[in-house]
Amino acid sequence: MGISNKFDRVWQLVWKEFRQIFRDPRLARLIFVAPIIQLVIFGYAVSTDIRNTPVFVVDHDPSRFSREVVEALTVSGFFKVVGRSDKPSDIVKALDYGDAMMGVEIPVDFTKRLEERSGAEIQLLFDGTNSNTAMVARSYAERIVQNYGNRFGVVERPLTIDLRERAWYNPSLVSRNYYVPAVVGIIILLVCLLLTSLAIVREREIGTLEQILVSPLTAGELITGKTIPFAIISLADMTLVTAVALLWFRIPFEGNFFNLFFASILYILPALGIGLFISTISNTQQEAFMTSFLFFQPAVLLSGFMFPVSSMPDFFRWLTLLNPVRHYLEIVRGIFLKGTGLLELWPQYTILLIMGVATLWFSALRFKKKAV
């Protein structure tokens, strides 16, 4: 009888939350349309791949071979010639003014050394102000030039090590395959934080919190009733953006949908717990909104979404262990690209479960103490 009453009270609160959310069509659009828009923007905008990188060419040896080297660079689609000259100073000028990202200088004896197989050389200059783009461009250019040289047999020294590179799990090294699955985690965090951080403070502003406090609902039942609707909405959003990632962006999915769904449930728990905690310490919806973004931005930066955790200073690398986003991104990228399962990722699953229980318990405790 007691359990039945508890279930009934929680269910009534869940039903009230759903009606309150979907009563406003603008909020419903914000919940289900905004994540898709965000995914499409992130999917196209967040990329480290290079296309049509502007190149300035100085060719001191205009010949068939020099033209073929430049053509090998441009035909790949990674580079685009924006200017030519016979003065080396023009490369410096193009890089200084930002007209070119890379400069190619072909020496006067290029054809002669190529025919004599005495080691032809090409100088590549890069604009290092954007170091990430410069490193990617250098890697592509070196590979293209090396392939050209190998094709025409200009490797003058016998190979002592036959190095053959092969990228596993993302063979084409498309950055979109790496970033789009992570965007799923970022969007879930954003939805959970925004919805739950406004949950209790909204009740306070419209004057219904006192009615809830004098009701038979306990703090645990209130937290449960508040989190279930947002957990269901977050899972629906996860399903929606995952479908867009698979069907629109054609992101490879090597893993198991059950593992992804289970991991998302564990990830939603701490996200909801943090949002509820923000709601208990905020006096107005505006304050809760600002506090949510105060947490959101560092959480994304310390998650490995843009920058690898391994390259961070020791203090911040340890700090990332407290960030649920980091653990979820490791899971979701592993499931999408590697097909890893529970056996390999059980530490991340366990950490998310502990974080979820701890944050929800602390939020309930905080709400109870504040209510008293």
Salt bridges, closest charged atoms under 4 A:
GLU17 OE2 - LYS16 NZ 3.55
GLU17 OE1 - ARG202 NH2 3.82
GLU17 OE2 - LYS226 NZ 2.44
ASP24 OD1 - ARG26 NE 3.38
GLU68 OE2 - ARG64 NH1 3.00
GLU105 OE2 - HIS60 NE2 3.02
ASP109 OD2 - ARG113 NH1 3.84
GLU142 OE2 - ARG138 NE 3.93
GLU156 OE2 - ARG157 NH1 3.30
ASP162 OD2 - ARG164 NH2 3.01
GLU203 OE2 - LYS16 NZ 2.85
GLU203 OE2 - LYS226 NZ 2.64
GLU221 OE2 - LYS6 NZ 3.26
GLU221 OE2 - ARG9 NH2 2.95
ASP314 OD1 - ARG317 NH2 2.53
GLU330 OE2 - ARG326 NE 2.97
